[in-house]
């Protein structure tokens, strides 16, 4: 029996933590005292398989901005 994936609009707590961490690291990076470590952390989280799957699912729903 194949486990079902949660719908993209109701992400699991692990994904919510990762998405929140991306937001916090980017906010820190863009602040006047921003640090490269925050950029590296955000980039690493964006490469996370769970985050990538969620972004793809949200894109299929047309819920994200179109990349340039």
Beta strands, then each sheet from edge to edge (+ up, - down):
end
